[in-house]
Amino acid sequence: MSNVLSLAGRFDAAALEALCVDNTEPTFGEKMKARAELGDLVAAATDILLEHPIRVGYYVKEQPAFRPIVDMMTARGWRMCGSGYYSAAFFQGGLCIKLGFKAEDSALMYSAWCRANQGRAGVPVIHHLMSMGTCWGVLMDRLEAIAGELEDGTSAYDPILAAELDSVKGTLNLGEEGWGQHMELCRTALDIRSFFVGIANFDIHEANVMLDRNGNLIITDPVSFAGDYQSLSNDNEGYSGYHPDRLKAAG
């Protein structure tokens, strides 16, 4: 258990075990094996994506390529643990692979920023990343969703965690510089904002932060490309970068 966690007194050992079931620190061998495997997985996902049309305006789970990609990852030992608008995440032990279905995605750029800022408060551990044009992949430490810990009034509500999120949200979304007791997290959030300002929108909320296996708040998805930042100006939530012949309108 880290010093940060001990000082905060946030989660005891039993609570952490309940939050992070089987999420143990990966061995060096496991990380090297997954790193070597990432290229093959991204290539396989790319081949599947190229065989299917892209449905504009639909989440990843509603894309024709989604189920074949999940089946491919499952067959290779990676279990799906979540998905968003443009990407899906798969875990194996204490590692996670995030696959992106969008040719141009702020999540890949943010992962590259994280790779260059390892060890900082709130930054996920990135082991490897790559892009093959149509599909990209990131190998990282597995993180945990924050179920009811940010829902005020519930038995699991954690005021310390909620206060951290409020500080990060104000700093990153609004550019506030209220450091307070969350100085290191806010410093990270402000640097993310400084790096992406002018090229992306800022979008921190409960679904865009997670916990590492020590119970520390991690900033997972703070920025998004939208509107004029995309190559398809008429597709505010679409899959830019694909040839028009592969895009199908929602409906």
Sequence and secondary structure as in RCSB ss.txt:
>XXXX:A:sequence
MSNVLSLAGRFDAAALEALCVDNTEPTFGEKMKARAELGDLVAAATDILLEHPIRVGYYVKEQPAFRPIVDMMTA
RGWRMCGSGYYSAAFFQGGLCIKLGFKAEDSALMYSAWCRANQGRAGVPVIHHLMSMGTCWGVLMDRLEAIAGEL
EDGTSAYDPILAAELDSVKGTLNLGEEGWGQHMELCRTALDIRSFFVGIANFDIHEANVMLDRNGNLIITDPVSF
AGDYQSLSNDNEGYSGYHPDRLKAAG
>XXXX:A:secstr
  HHHHHHT   HHHHHHHSTT     HHHHHHHHHHHHHHHHHHHHHHHTS EETT  GGGSTTHHHHHHHHHH
TT EEEEE SSEEEEEETTEEEEEE SSS HHHHHHHHHHTTTTSTT   EEEEEE SS EEEEEE  B   STT
STTSTT  HHHHHHHHHHHHHHHH     GGGHHHHHHHHHHHHHHTTTSEE  SGGGEEE TTS EEE   EE 
 GGGSS TT TTS TTS GGGEE   
